[in-house]
Amino acid sequence: MSDDVRSQAIQRLHQRRGLLNYVLGGVIVCLFMIAIWFFTGQGYFWPGWVIGGFVLGALGYGVNSMMNKPFTDEQIDREIHKGS
């Protein structure tokens, strides 16, 4: 296995771990917001806005991390030639 393939696999693992950390952090923050809402009168469910924001962020993060393909040598060479 080449070092390039290994480094790409490690990068994908880091992205997945980052997504997991984002989701876990979001769950903790959302639960805290729901607790505030619950103990302050339970009127309009404003934590829904926070939850919606975290869901959109998680979807964006997930799409980016799962659909992110490694660059081909042709793409890299083309970018090198643009810069010089």
C-alpha positions as CSV (number, residue, x, y, z in Angstrom):
1,M,0.0,0.0,0.0
2,S,1.4,3.3,-1.0
3,D,1.9,6.2,1.4
4,D,-0.5,8.3,-0.7
5,V,-3.4,5.8,-0.3
6,R,-2.7,5.5,3.4
7,S,-2.7,9.3,3.9
8,Q,-6.0,9.6,2.0
9,A,-7.5,6.9,4.2
10,I,-6.3,8.7,7.3
11,Q,-7.7,12.0,6.1
12,R,-11.2,10.3,5.5
13,L,-11.0,8.8,9.0
14,H,-10.3,12.3,10.5
15,Q,-13.2,13.7,8.6
16,R,-15.6,11.0,9.9
17,R,-14.3,11.6,13.5
18,G,-14.9,15.3,13.1
19,L,-18.5,14.6,12.0
20,L,-19.0,12.4,15.0
21,N,-17.6,15.1,17.3
22,Y,-19.8,17.7,15.7
23,V,-22.9,15.6,16.1
24,L,-22.1,14.8,19.8
25,G,-21.4,18.4,20.5
26,G,-24.7,19.4,18.8
27,V,-26.7,16.9,20.8
28,I,-25.3,18.2,24.1
29,V,-26.0,21.9,23.1
30,C,-29.5,21.0,21.9
31,L,-30.3,19.1,25.1
32,F,-29.1,22.1,27.1
33,M,-31.3,24.5,25.0
34,I,-34.3,22.2,25.5
35,A,-33.6,22.1,29.3
36,I,-33.6,26.0,29.3
37,W,-36.8,26.1,27.4
38,F,-38.4,23.4,29.7
39,F,-37.5,25.2,32.9
40,T,-38.5,28.7,31.7
41,G,-42.1,28.1,30.9
42,Q,-42.3,25.9,27.8
43,G,-43.8,28.5,25.5
44,Y,-42.8,28.8,21.9
45,F,-40.4,26.0,21.1
46,W,-37.4,28.2,20.1
47,P,-34.8,25.4,20.5
48,G,-36.2,24.1,17.2
49,W,-34.2,26.9,15.5
50,V,-31.0,25.7,17.2
51,I,-31.7,22.1,16.4
52,G,-32.4,23.0,12.8
53,G,-29.2,24.8,12.5
54,F,-27.2,21.9,13.9
55,V,-29.0,19.5,11.5
56,L,-28.2,21.6,8.5
57,G,-24.6,21.9,9.6
58,A,-24.3,18.2,10.2
59,L,-25.7,17.5,6.8
60,G,-23.3,19.8,5.1
61,Y,-20.4,18.4,7.1
62,G,-21.5,14.8,6.3
63,V,-21.9,15.5,2.6
64,N,-18.5,17.1,2.5
65,S,-16.7,14.3,4.4
66,M,-18.4,11.4,2.7
67,M,-18.4,12.7,-0.9
68,N,-14.9,14.2,-0.8
69,K,-12.9,12.2,-3.4
70,P,-9.1,12.4,-3.6
71,F,-7.7,14.5,-6.4
72,T,-6.4,12.8,-9.5
73,D,-2.9,13.4,-10.8
74,E,-4.4,15.2,-13.8
75,Q,-6.3,17.7,-11.6
76,I,-3.1,18.3,-9.5
77,D,-1.0,18.9,-12.6
78,R,-3.6,21.2,-14.1
79,E,-3.6,23.3,-10.9
80,I,0.2,23.4,-10.8
81,H,0.3,24.8,-14.3
82,K,-2.4,27.4,-13.5
83,G,-0.3,28.8,-10.7
84,S,3.0,29.1,-12.7
